[in-house]
Amino acid sequence: MASPCFARLHMDENLQVMQTGSMMRKVKSRNWKKQRYFKLQEDCMTIWYKSKKSGNTKSTFSISDIETIREGHQSEILQSIADEFSSDLCFTIVFHGRRRNLDLIANTPEEAQLWIQGLEKLVEAVTKMDQKEKMDQWICDWFVKADKNKDGRMNFKEVQDLLKMMNVDMNEHHAYRLFQMADKSESSTLEGDEFVLFYKALTQRVEVLKIFQDFSKDGKKLALLEFVDFLRQEQLELDNAEEFAMDLIARYEPSETAQTLHAMSIDGFQAYLCSPEGSIFNFEHEQLFLDMTQPLSHYFISSSHNTYLMEDQLRGQSSIEGYIK
């Protein structure tokens, strides 16, 4: 599947070298530092790496998984080896969620900067994606993870493995029925657009479809005034609701035909609900809005006593990274 990010990227020298690949040290502790070969895949959205010793063992991660890049000794592990490797060789890839950081040591400062700048450029490109592009990229990432033999299509066994990776507990017969419905080519495999159909069937939420149909006269689209009614009655968007509805349609409706009609399809409706505008969170609170000048003991701090654990409670490492994330 083609990445939506690839089309907008300018392939500079850094990205070209990253696609050639580099041998760098992966660091897990002061005593565990091993060579790994890192390479940016052709989609410019996947980093592939393997062991120097065992060429068959390889792993991947998506640029979408990356939260930020830290230069120098900005992790506990890299700080512990600061006496061995200078800071201009070191950098840390920080992932979203509880995935463990990836600490790396390049061979030269120039190589480190090449990867740091290249990764930052790719992360910025992902950040600038609109809601539809983010969804397309999310689907693309799952397709890449599930396509084990990298032939650009998925058989039912790979789909079953995908469901396990996504923690989707589904009856095998129902999963196979969705698979067959999406297999328009009747090839017993799913390719790009067919996989999108399968994904939509898999993630369809009955309660969302019901409320969509409650406000839709024909059950297929929300006309402008129908969408306005939804915004006023359900979302309590009372001010300039019609203007707001037009703006949402322009931003989240994937169908150009629907946009021309000032209408919203179920795909656009779901995209809106998953967007910041559809969130219950008050985004005014993203910025600092409380008095933070008081002593620390004056504040309630929401944190589990296990927040510092990076893995399991008995054997896992403890780290301040748990609080940082």
C-alpha positions as CSV (number, residue, x, y, z in Angstrom):
1,M,0.0,0.0,0.0
2,A,1.3,3.5,-0.9
3,S,2.0,5.8,2.0
4,P,0.2,9.1,1.9
5,C,3.3,10.7,3.4
6,F,5.5,9.7,0.5
7,A,3.9,11.9,-2.1
8,R,4.6,15.1,-0.2
9,L,8.2,14.3,0.8
10,H,11.2,15.9,-0.9
11,M,13.9,13.2,-1.0
12,D,16.9,15.0,0.3
13,E,20.4,13.6,0.7
14,N,19.7,12.5,4.3
15,L,16.7,10.4,3.3
16,Q,18.6,8.9,0.4
17,V,21.4,7.8,2.7
18,M,18.9,6.4,5.2
19,Q,17.4,4.3,2.4
20,T,20.9,2.9,1.7
21,G,21.2,2.0,5.4
22,S,23.7,2.4,8.2
23,M,25.3,0.1,10.8
24,M,24.8,1.5,14.3
25,R,25.0,0.3,17.9
26,K,21.7,-0.4,19.6
27,V,22.1,0.0,23.4
28,K,20.0,-1.7,26.0
29,S,22.3,-1.3,29.0
30,R,25.9,-0.4,29.8
31,N,26.9,-4.0,29.0
32,W,24.5,-4.6,26.1
33,K,25.6,-2.7,23.0
34,K,25.2,-4.6,19.7
35,Q,25.6,-3.7,16.0
36,R,22.4,-3.4,14.0
37,Y,21.8,-2.5,10.4
38,F,19.2,0.3,10.1
39,K,17.5,1.2,6.8
40,L,14.6,3.4,5.8
41,Q,12.2,1.5,3.5
42,E,11.1,2.8,0.1
43,D,7.7,3.9,1.6
44,C,9.7,6.5,3.7
45,M,7.5,5.5,6.6
46,T,9.1,2.3,7.9
47,I,12.5,1.7,9.5
48,W,13.8,-1.8,9.1
49,Y,16.7,-3.2,11.1
50,K,18.4,-6.5,11.6
51,S,21.2,-8.1,13.5
52,K,24.6,-8.1,11.9
53,K,25.2,-11.6,13.0
54,S,21.9,-13.2,12.1
55,G,20.8,-11.7,8.9
56,N,17.4,-13.4,9.0
57,T,16.3,-11.6,12.2
58,K,14.8,-8.3,11.5
59,S,12.4,-5.8,13.0
60,T,10.5,-2.8,11.8
61,F,8.8,0.3,13.3
62,S,6.7,3.0,11.7
63,I,7.6,6.7,11.7
64,S,4.0,7.1,13.0
65,D,5.1,5.3,16.2
66,I,7.8,8.0,16.9
67,E,7.0,10.8,19.4
68,T,10.3,12.6,19.3
69,I,14.1,12.3,18.7
70,R,16.5,13.3,21.5
71,E,20.1,14.2,20.7
72,G,23.0,13.3,22.9
73,H,22.9,11.6,26.3
74,Q,19.3,12.3,27.0
75,S,18.2,8.9,28.3
76,E,19.2,7.0,31.4
77,I,21.0,4.3,29.4
78,L,23.0,6.7,27.2
79,Q,23.9,8.7,30.3
80,S,25.4,5.6,31.8
81,I,27.8,5.2,28.9
82,A,28.7,8.9,28.6
83,D,32.3,8.0,29.5
84,E,32.6,5.6,26.5
85,F,30.8,7.5,23.7
86,S,30.6,11.3,23.1
87,S,27.2,12.9,23.0
88,D,27.5,13.9,19.3
89,L,27.3,10.1,18.4
90,C,24.3,9.3,20.5
91,F,20.5,9.8,20.0
92,T,17.3,8.3,21.3
93,I,14.1,7.5,19.5
94,V,11.2,8.0,21.8
95,F,8.0,6.1,20.9
96,H,4.4,6.9,21.7
97,G,2.8,4.9,24.5
98,R,4.8,2.5,26.7
99,R,7.0,1.1,24.0
100,R,10.6,1.2,25.1
101,N,12.9,3.9,23.8
102,L,15.5,3.0,21.2
103,D,19.0,4.2,22.1
104,L,21.5,4.4,19.3
105,I,25.1,5.2,18.8
106,A,26.3,6.2,15.3
107,N,29.8,5.8,14.0
108,T,30.4,9.5,13.4
109,P,28.8,12.7,14.4
110,E,27.9,13.3,10.8
111,E,26.1,10.0,10.6
112,A,24.2,10.8,13.8
113,Q,23.1,14.1,12.5
114,L,22.0,12.6,9.2
115,W,19.7,10.2,11.0
116,I,18.5,12.7,13.5
117,Q,17.6,15.3,10.9
118,G,16.1,12.7,8.6
119,L,13.9,11.2,11.3
120,E,12.8,14.7,12.5
121,K,11.8,15.6,8.9
122,L,9.7,12.4,8.6
123,V,8.1,12.9,12.0
124,E,7.2,16.5,11.0
125,A,5.6,15.2,7.8
126,V,3.4,12.8,9.8
127,T,2.5,15.6,12.2
128,K,1.3,17.7,9.3
129,M,-1.0,15.0,7.9
130,D,-4.7,15.8,7.9
131,Q,-7.2,13.4,9.5
132,K,-7.8,11.4,6.4
133,E,-4.1,11.0,5.7
134,K,-3.5,9.9,9.3
135,M,-6.2,7.3,8.9
136,D,-4.8,6.1,5.6
137,Q,-1.3,5.9,7.1
138,W,-2.6,4.0,10.1
139,I,-4.2,1.5,7.8
140,C,-1.0,1.3,5.7
141,D,1.1,0.7,8.8
142,W,-1.1,-2.3,9.8
143,F,-0.9,-3.7,6.3
144,V,2.9,-3.6,6.4
145,K,3.0,-5.3,9.8
146,A,0.6,-8.0,8.7
147,D,2.1,-8.7,5.3
148,K,4.7,-11.1,6.5
149,N,6.0,-12.3,3.2
150,K,6.0,-8.7,1.8
151,D,4.2,-9.7,-1.4
152,G,1.8,-6.7,-1.3
153,R,-1.3,-8.9,-0.5
154,M,-2.7,-10.6,2.6
155,N,-4.1,-14.1,2.8
156,F,-6.5,-15.1,5.5
157,K,-3.8,-16.5,7.7
158,E,-2.1,-13.1,7.7
159,V,-5.4,-11.5,8.4
160,Q,-5.9,-13.7,11.4
161,D,-2.4,-12.8,12.7
162,L,-3.3,-9.1,12.2
163,L,-6.4,-9.5,14.3
164,K,-4.3,-10.9,17.1
165,M,-1.8,-8.0,16.8
166,M,-4.7,-5.6,17.0
167,N,-6.1,-7.4,20.1
168,V,-9.4,-8.0,18.2
169,D,-11.2,-11.1,19.6
170,M,-13.3,-12.2,16.7
171,N,-15.0,-15.4,15.7
172,E,-13.1,-17.1,12.9
173,H,-16.2,-17.6,10.7
174,H,-17.2,-14.0,11.1
175,A,-13.6,-12.8,10.2
176,Y,-13.6,-15.1,7.2
177,R,-17.0,-13.7,6.1
178,L,-15.6,-10.1,6.2
179,F,-12.5,-11.3,4.4
180,Q,-14.6,-12.8,1.6
181,M,-16.8,-9.7,1.3
182,A,-13.7,-7.6,0.9
183,D,-12.0,-10.0,-1.6
184,K,-13.6,-8.4,-4.7
185,S,-11.0,-10.0,-7.0
186,E,-11.8,-13.5,-5.6
187,S,-8.1,-14.2,-5.4
188,S,-8.3,-15.4,-1.8
189,T,-6.0,-12.4,-0.9
190,L,-6.6,-8.8,0.0
191,E,-4.6,-6.1,-1.8
192,G,-4.6,-2.3,-1.2
193,D,-8.2,-1.2,-1.7
194,E,-9.6,-4.6,-0.7
195,F,-7.8,-4.3,2.6
196,V,-9.3,-0.9,3.2
197,L,-12.8,-2.4,2.7
198,F,-11.9,-5.1,5.2
199,Y,-10.7,-2.5,7.7
200,K,-13.9,-0.5,7.3
201,A,-16.0,-3.6,7.9
202,L,-13.8,-4.6,10.8
203,T,-14.0,-1.2,12.5
204,Q,-17.6,-0.4,11.8
205,R,-19.3,0.6,15.1
206,V,-23.0,-0.1,15.3
207,E,-23.7,2.8,17.7
208,V,-22.0,5.3,15.4
209,L,-24.0,4.0,12.4
210,K,-27.2,4.2,14.4
211,I,-26.8,7.9,15.3
212,F,-25.7,8.7,11.8
213,Q,-28.9,7.1,10.4
214,D,-31.1,8.7,13.1
215,F,-30.1,12.1,11.7
216,S,-29.9,11.1,8.0
217,K,-33.1,11.0,6.0
218,D,-31.8,8.5,3.4
219,G,-29.4,6.7,5.7
220,K,-26.5,7.2,3.3
221,K,-25.4,10.8,4.0
222,L,-26.0,13.7,6.3
223,A,-27.2,16.8,4.4
224,L,-25.9,20.1,5.7
225,L,-28.9,20.9,7.8
226,E,-29.1,17.3,9.1
227,F,-25.4,17.6,10.2
228,V,-26.2,21.0,11.8
229,D,-29.0,19.3,13.7
230,F,-26.6,16.7,15.0
231,L,-24.1,19.3,16.0
232,R,-26.7,21.3,17.9
233,Q,-28.5,18.5,19.6
234,E,-25.7,16.0,20.4
235,Q,-22.6,18.1,20.4
236,L,-24.2,21.2,21.8
237,E,-22.4,23.4,19.2
238,L,-24.9,26.2,19.4
239,D,-22.9,29.1,18.0
240,N,-22.4,29.4,14.2
241,A,-23.3,25.7,13.8
242,E,-23.9,25.9,10.1
243,E,-20.6,27.6,9.4
244,F,-18.9,25.1,11.7
245,A,-20.6,22.2,9.8
246,M,-19.3,23.5,6.5
247,D,-15.8,23.7,7.9
248,L,-16.0,20.2,9.3
249,I,-17.2,18.8,5.9
250,A,-14.4,20.6,4.1
251,R,-11.8,19.1,6.4
252,Y,-13.0,15.6,7.2
253,E,-15.3,14.5,4.3
254,P,-13.1,12.3,1.9
255,S,-15.6,12.2,-0.9
256,E,-15.4,15.2,-3.3
257,T,-18.9,14.5,-4.5
258,A,-20.2,14.8,-0.9
259,Q,-18.2,18.0,-0.4
260,T,-19.8,19.5,-3.5
261,L,-23.2,18.7,-2.1
262,H,-22.2,20.1,1.4
263,A,-23.0,16.6,2.8
264,M,-21.1,14.2,5.0
265,S,-20.8,10.4,4.5
266,I,-20.4,7.8,7.2
267,D,-16.6,7.8,6.5
268,G,-16.4,11.6,7.0
269,F,-18.7,11.4,10.0
270,Q,-16.4,8.9,11.7
271,A,-13.3,10.9,10.8
272,Y,-14.9,13.9,12.5
273,L,-15.8,12.0,15.6
274,C,-12.2,10.7,15.9
275,S,-10.8,14.2,15.4
276,P,-9.9,16.9,18.0
277,E,-13.2,18.6,17.3
278,G,-15.0,15.4,18.2
279,S,-13.1,14.9,21.4
280,I,-14.6,15.4,24.8
281,F,-11.3,17.0,26.0
282,N,-11.3,20.8,26.3
283,F,-8.4,21.8,24.1
284,E,-8.0,25.1,25.9
285,H,-6.5,23.0,28.7
286,E,-3.6,21.9,26.4
287,Q,-1.9,25.1,27.3
288,L,-0.9,26.0,30.8
289,F,-4.0,27.4,32.5
290,L,-3.5,26.8,36.2
291,D,-1.3,28.5,38.7
292,M,1.9,26.5,38.7
293,T,3.9,28.7,41.1
294,Q,2.9,26.9,44.3
295,P,5.1,24.3,46.1
296,L,4.8,20.8,44.6
297,S,3.0,19.5,47.7
298,H,0.1,21.9,47.0
299,Y,-1.0,19.9,43.9
300,F,-2.7,16.6,43.3
301,I,-0.5,14.5,41.0
302,S,-2.2,11.8,39.0
303,S,0.2,8.9,38.9
304,S,0.2,5.2,39.7
305,H,2.9,3.9,42.0
306,N,3.8,1.6,39.1
307,T,4.2,4.4,36.6
308,Y,8.0,4.0,36.8
309,L,7.9,0.4,35.6
310,M,8.8,0.0,32.0
311,E,7.9,-3.7,31.8
312,D,6.4,-6.3,34.2
313,Q,6.2,-5.6,38.0
314,L,8.5,-8.5,39.1
315,R,11.4,-8.3,36.6
316,G,10.9,-5.1,34.6
317,Q,13.2,-2.1,34.7
318,S,12.3,1.0,36.6
319,S,12.8,4.4,34.9
320,I,11.8,8.0,35.1
321,E,10.9,7.6,31.4
322,G,7.5,6.3,32.7
323,Y,6.8,9.7,34.2
324,I,8.2,11.6,31.2
325,K,5.8,9.8,28.9
